[in-house]
Amino acid sequence: MSELKATFVMPKLEVFEDFTGKPAAPKPVLDLPKFSFQFDHVEYPNEQGIKTYYKKCKYPQYTMPFPQAMYACDQAKRLLVGYVRVFSRPWMALGLLNRKNLNEAVRGYCEAANKVLRVPYPEVGWISLFYKRQYYCPIAKEVWTTLSYFLQRMGVEEVWAENAGKIAATFLEQDNVYRWRTEDLASATTKTALMRNFGQEIALLGRLYSERTPDAVQADKLLKLIKIARWANYVPKFRNILRKTLKNCDFSAFQWELGDWYFSRMQSDYNFDGLGFESRREQFMEIHGHNEATYPQVYVA
């Protein structure tokens, strides 16, 4: 596969939930993704997200990440890591089972994240990174719905539960790595297994993640979240609400989408499906019939 200079484009303005019209600031210097295919065109099918097509690629991608969005999401994720670090202590995690404490924690994070989830849009100015709901990809929409449902039943006000769901959806929409790894782990389990023994199953998923990523820091972040969830699972209220949430969600939306599976074959820094990069690269070439003339051109940062 040959390499070339990457081209990044932004979605049309109508995709975004709103904009303020404030003067645009200089764009930050950003690290490009590890690889990118050559952009061809984009479609906006009603209620089906954004379909981005790349030249010679077999499938479209149901997202359209762009560098400014990735930068903004990174800032919001850093804030989230700080919250997770604080509440990973047992006495702090159990305190979140109190409705008032949980509501205040979610509200505090959402208010902080909303301030950094903004991007400069050409000739318009700074706008919120949030999309109108119909433009999110299927997994992002389902995460939004599921997280909001869970938080509201845990006692979080609807406005903040919805806000938290929208933030989580935006992370998945704008970060291929987060989305693909979520789909990878969800595809390694089932709704039935999680409902049968949630604590045991997420512990297994944590071990799988640690085995599949070479990044010990990233693995530690997920393991902290799993630790909080496992402690909380001993509390009947949490366990019952979690079971209702799992029962009501469309779990298949969390698992591999064909286009995401296809593009993840060429991501080298995580062993998707438990396979090393060379094995997945071979799968990618098999899809293209080992015909070099049909391989997409790739930019590698």
N, C-alpha and C positions, 0 to 999 in steps of 0.2 A: 504494500500500500504506500503510495507516494505521499509526500508531505507538502503543505502549502501554508500561506498565511491565513489565519482564521478571520472570519467576518462575524461580528456580533451585532444583532439588531434588537430593538426593543419592540414590545407589543404595541398595537395601535392605542391611542389615548382612551378610546371608549372602553377598553378592558378594565381600566382602573376605577376603583370605587369613587374616588373624588380627587380634586386637586385644589390647591389654595391660590395659585397664581403668584406666589412669592418669587422674587428674583432667584434665578438658579445660581448656585455656587459652583466653583471649579470642580470638575469631576475628580475623585480621589484616584491615586495611582493604585492599580489593582493587580494581583496575581491572576494570570489567565488560568483556566482549567487545564488539567494535565493533557487533555486532548480535545479536539473539536473537529467534527466533520464539516464539509463545505456546505454552507446554507444554500437552499434552493428556493423554497417559498413557504408561506404560512397560510393556514386556513383557520377560520373561526366558526366551526359548526355549532349550531345552537345547542346549548346545554351539555356539550361534550368537551369542554375545555378548549385548549389551543393545540392545533395539530401542526407541528413543525417538520418540514421535509428537508432532508439533506441529500445532496447529489449522490446517486448510485446506492443509497441505503435502501434496504428492503422494506423497512417499516418507518412510519412517522413516529415522532416523539410527542406525547400529549402534554408537553410543557415547553416553555420558551425562556429558560434562564438567561440572564444577562449580567455582566460584571457588576454594575451598580447595585443590582438587587442582591447579588451574592455578598457584597461588602456590607450592605445594611443588615442582612440576615446574620452575618457573622457577629455584628455588634450585639444584636438581640440574643444570640446564643450565648455569648459571654456573660450577659446578665443572668441568663437561665442557669448557667454553670455555677454562678455565685449562690443562687437560691438553693440549688441541689446540694451544694457543699454544706450549707448551713443546716438544711433539713435532713441530711443523711445521718445526723446524730439521733439515736433512738428516742430520746426524750423530746426532741424537736419534731421528729416525724409523727409521733403519737399526738402531739399538740395540734396537728393539722386535722385530726378527726373532729375537733371542735368546729362547729359551723362558722362561728364568728372568726376564728383564727384562720381557717382555710379561705374564707371569703376575702379577708384582708390581705393574705399572702398573694392570692390570685389577682386581686385588684392592683396591688402594689407592683407586681411584675408586669401586668398588662399596661399600666400607665407608663412605666419606664420603657417597655418595648415599643409602644406606639410612637414614642418620640424619636426612636432611631430607625424605625422601619419606614423611611422616606427616601425618595430618589429624585435627582434632578432630571426633568424631562425636557428635551430640546424645545426651545421657544415658548415654554409654558412656565417652568420654574419647579419648585419643590412640590411633589405630590406624595400622597400616601402610597405605599407599596401594595396595599391590599387591593385585590381584584374584586369585581362583581362575582358573586358566587358561581354563576354558570361558566365562568372562564377557568375555574380551577380544574385540575386533572382528577380522574375518578378517585384515586387513593386520597388525595388532599381533601376532596369533598366529604368522603366517608370519615376521615379522621376528624374533621371539623364537627360533623354531626355527632359522632360517637363521644368525643371529649366533652362537648357541650352537654350532652345528655347525662354523662357520668357526673360532671361537676355540679349540675343543677340538682341532682338527686343527693349529692353530698352536702348541699346547703349553700352553694355559691349562687349569688344573684345572677339572673338570666343574662344581663348585659355583660357581666365579666366572664361568665361561662362561654358565651358566644364569642367574645373577644379572644379568649384563650384558644378556642377551637380554630378561629380564623388565623391566629398567629402560627399555630402548629401546621395548619394547611399551607400557609405561606412558606414555612421552612421547607416542606416537602416539594412544593411547587418550584422553588428557586434553587434547590440544592439536589443535584442528581445523586450525590453520594448518600445523603440522608434517605432519600426516597428508595434508591436501589437496595440499600442495606436493610431498610424496614421491610421491603418486599421479600428479600432473601430470607430473613428470619421468620416472617409470617408464613412463608412457603415451607418452612422446616417443621411446622406444627399444624394443628387444626383447632377449630373452635371447640370441638368436643374434648380434646385433650386439655385445653386451658380451663374449661368449665369443670372437668373431672378433678384436676389437681393443679390449681393455678400456681401455687408456690413452687412445686416441683418442676413444672413445665417451664416457667420463666428462668429458673435456675439453670435448667438445661440449655435454654436459648442463650443465657449469659456465657456459659462455657463454650458454646458454638461460636459466638461472636469473638471471644478471646482467642479461639483457635484460628479464626479466619482473618483477623486483622493483625498486621505487624505493629500497629500503633498501640502501645501499652497505655498511653494517656487516654485515648478514645475509649479503650476497653474499660478503663477504670471509671470513666464518667457513666457509662451504661450500667456497670455493676453497682454503682451508688444508687441509681434509680431503682434497680431491681431490689436492692437491699431495703429501700423505703417501702416498696410495694409488698415485699414478703413480710415485713413487720406488720404493716397495716392489714394484711390478709388474715391475721390472727383475730382481728376485731370483727364480730358478726355483722355489724352495720356495713362496714366496708365490703366484706365478702359477699353479702347479699346484693348490694348495689352493683358490684362488679359482675356478678353472675347475670343480673338483669341486663346490664350494658352489653355483655358478650352475646346474650341471647338475641338482643334486638339489632345488633350490628350486622352489616353485610361483610362478613369476614373475608370473603373471596376478593373484595376490593383492595384488601391489604396485601394480597399475594401478587406474584409476578404478573405484570401486564406484558404482553408479547414484545412490544417495542422496547420497553425498559430491559427485559431479559436480553434482547438482541444487542443493545448498546452496551450493556454491562460486560459483554464478552471481551470488550477491548479496554476495560479498566484494570490497571495492573496492581493497584495498591490494596486489594482485598480479594480474598478467595471466595467469590460468589459460588453458591451451591457446593462449597467445600472443594472446588477445583482450582488448581493453580492457573496462572495466567496463560501458560503455553497450551494447556488443555482447552481453555475457553477460547483462545485465539484460533485453535484448530476447529472448534465448533463454528466460529464466525466464518472461517474460510470454507467450511463444508456447506454452509448456507449459500455461499456464492459459487458453489460448484468448483472450488479450487481454480477458478478462472480469473487470473490477475487482472484482466481487462475490465472485470465487473467490480473490483474492489473499490470502495470509496476512497477518495483522497482525504488524508488526515493531517491536521496540524498538531504537532506535539510541542508543548511548552517546555 
